[in-house]
């Protein structure tokens, strides 16, 4: 097995395990903003798209999850070309927020307050450009009905 395939499998396993923190006795809060491209251009065919849409709808119904989608109709938005990022916030006020970026160059944790604030600003812009959570659910339901 190649190192790339092994690394990909390890990353998928970690992400699958990480999803369990949304359903436990004290689930973490997740607020995700995704681009329509994430559901339009997955690797695989229509059954993959349908499965992804079902999973998104299931997750969005969880009380600890807020999901918003940026449709293609919005056009260019603040997230175009920047790639995915995660802002980590902690319940203990003494723990500072951090940003996490996972891209082709590797994984990066950003803890410098000014840099983390740039990610907060980008997230606020993405939330403003996205459909509301209710409109996102309607969008997903309509897509599920057509796949």
N, C-alpha and C positions, 0 to 999 in steps of 0.2 A: 504494500500500500504506500502511495506517495505521501510525502510529508504534508503537502497541501490538502489532500483528501482527509488525512488524519486530523489536521488542525481544524478543518471545516467541521468534521464530525464532533470534535471536542467543543467547539464554539456552539454548535447547535444543541448539544447536550446541556451545556451551561445555561443557555437561553431557555430551554424547556424547563429546567429545574427552577430558574429564576421566576418563571410565570406562576409557579405555585405560591409565591408570596402574596398574590392577589386574592387567594381563596382561603387562606388559613384563618385561624381564630382571631388574629389581629392583622387584617390585611393592610398592606401599604397602599397609599393613594398614588394613582397614576393618572396623569393628564397628558394625553398624546395628541399631537397634531400630525396628520399624515397627508401626503400629497396624493392626488388621484393616480399618479403614475405608479404608486406602490401597489395598487390593485389592478391596474391595466396592463402592466408589463412584468408579471411574475414569470419565473422560469417554469415552464409547463403549459398545459393546455387549459381549456375551459373548466375542467374539473378542479384544477388547482385554484383558479380564480374563484370559483364557487365555494370551495373549502375555505379560502382566505376570508371571503365575505362572511361566511357563517361564523368563523372564529371571531372576526371583528365585532359582529353583532352580539355574539355571546359575551364577549369581554365588555362591550359598551353597556350592557344591561347590569353589570356588577355595580353595586353602590359605591365602590371605591375607585371606579374608573370613569374618567371623562374623556370622550373621544371626539375629535373634530377633524373634518376633512377639508382640504383645500382643493376645490374642483378646478379642472383645466380652464373653465370659463373665467376664472379670476385673472388668468394671464400671469405675467411675471410677478413674483412676490418675493419677500425678503429671504426666503429659504432656498430659492433657486440657485443651484451651483454650490451651495455651502455644505450640503450633506447632513446626515443625521447627527444629533447630539442629544445628550441627556443632562439635565440639571438635577443634581442630588441635593435634597434638603433633608435635614435631620431634626428629630423632635427635641433634642437637647440644644438649647440656644447657644451653648458654648461651642458647638460644632458648626463651623462655617460651611456655607454652601460650596459645592464644587461642580464642575462641569466635566463631562466625560465625552470624548470623541473617539469613535472607532472607525478607522478608514483604511484605505489601501496601505498607507504608511505605517499603520499600527494603532495601538491604543494610547490615548493621552488623557491624563487627569489634570485638570486645571483648577488650582486652588487660590490663585491671586485674586483678591476681591474685585479689583477693577476689571480684570478679564472675565470673571464670572458674571459681573454685572452686564457685560456686553452680551452674554448668552441670555440673560434674563430679558434684556431689551429685544433681542431677536425673537425670543419666544413670545413676548407680548405682541410683536408685529404679526407673527404667524397666527396667533389666536384671533387677532383682529381681522385677518384676511380670510380665515376659515369659516365654513358654515357653522352654525350653532350646533351643539350636541344633538338637539332634536332634529334639525334639518339633516345632519349627518346620518342619523338612524333612518330617516326617510329615504335618503339617497341610497344607502346600503340595501334597504328593503326593496327598492325599485330595481336595483342591480341584481339582487338575488332572484327576483321574479323573472328577470329577462335572461338569466343564465341557465 
